[in-house]
Amino acid sequence: MGIAENVTIIRDRMAEAALRSGREPKDILLVGASKMNDAAACQEAIAAGVDALGENRVQELLGKLAEHAYDGAPLHFIGHLQRNKVRQVVGRASLIHSAGSLELLAEIDRQAEKAGIRQETLLEVNIGGEESKSGFAPGVLRDAAAQAREFRHIQVLGLMTVPPVEREPHGNLPYFEKVYRLYVDISRDLYDNSFKYLSMGMSDDFEDAIAAGANMVRVGSAIFGRRQYQ
Ligand SMILES: *Cc1c(COP(=O)(O)O)cnc(C)c1O
């Protein structure tokens, strides 16, 4: 099936999940995770109506930007971000999902100041406490969120998570529910209820993420087909 059909199917499933949890379909945003897909595929996804495209690798993002892959939709950065690459992402990505340390936030702030902008950012939560993953451990997230308020060139708009790989159906639901609690509590206690985005859910689990309260899902293979790793 083509990208346009896939987007229609995903939108329908998102809408059903939204309605089941008493929300409006239009309030849930679809980010196409376009890593390893070329500029033409990105343009197809935008024509099919994804709300944004999300990239993982800075080099790939810059190459595809030069090919106008993202014309017509906002570009997000969703992958692991190295400090020495922040300069190339700030201002190019309208939203950085993956700010997972105070060092990284400090560098985003520094580069945003230089660029004369306020960078919209989400805080990444390592909800499974996995060694291999970046993001704030749940136990330090609240303190980090409080410190993040002090960066004048960053606007924190919410949270993002990538839960552990689960084999059981609905295995990620408890993780999504935990992140939703953190999202609501931190927004209320530290951000005057100003959080806007809870980014969680991918091809295999976006309906569970929406059930738990996500309002932004990042879907790759279910839109673009399986990635060809070489
Ligand atoms: C690749 C990726 C996705 C999408 O994964 P699929 O399983 O292909 O839907 C979502 N979020 C992040 C951070 C990713 O790297």
The ligand as an SDF file (V2000), in Angstrom:
LIG
                    3D

 15 15  0  0  0  0  0  0  0  0999 V2000
   11.7620    5.5670   14.3030 C   0  0  0  0  0  0  0  0  0  0  0  0
   11.1150    6.2870   15.4080 C   0  0  0  0  0  0  0  0  0  0  0  0
    9.7200    6.3200   15.5240 C   0  0  0  0  0  0  0  0  0  0  0  0
    8.7880    5.5670   14.6070 C   0  0  0  0  0  0  0  0  0  0  0  0
    8.9640    4.1900   14.7690 O   0  0  0  0  0  0  0  0  0  0  0  0
    7.9950    3.1460   13.9800 P   0  0  0  0  0  0  0  0  0  0  0  0
    8.0030    1.9480   14.8470 O   0  0  0  0  0  0  0  0  0  0  0  0
    8.6250    2.9310   12.6670 O   0  0  0  0  0  0  0  0  0  0  0  0
    6.6640    3.7690   13.8950 O   0  0  0  0  0  0  0  0  0  0  0  0
    9.1890    7.0760   16.5610 C   0  0  0  0  0  0  0  0  0  0  0  0
    9.9550    7.7510   17.4350 N   0  0  0  0  0  0  0  0  0  0  0  0
   11.3000    7.7260   17.3600 C   0  0  0  0  0  0  0  0  0  0  0  0
   12.0850    8.4960   18.3510 C   0  0  0  0  0  0  0  0  0  0  0  0
   11.9170    6.9920   16.3550 C   0  0  0  0  0  0  0  0  0  0  0  0
   13.2390    6.9600   16.2970 O   0  0  0  0  0  0  0  0  0  0  0  0
  1  2  1  0
  2  3  1  0
  2 14  2  0
  3  4  1  0
  3 10  2  0
  4  5  1  0
  5  6  1  0
  6  7  2  0
  6  8  1  0
  6  9  1  0
 10 11  1  0
 11 12  2  0
 12 13  1  0
 12 14  1  0
 14 15  1  0
M  END
$$$$
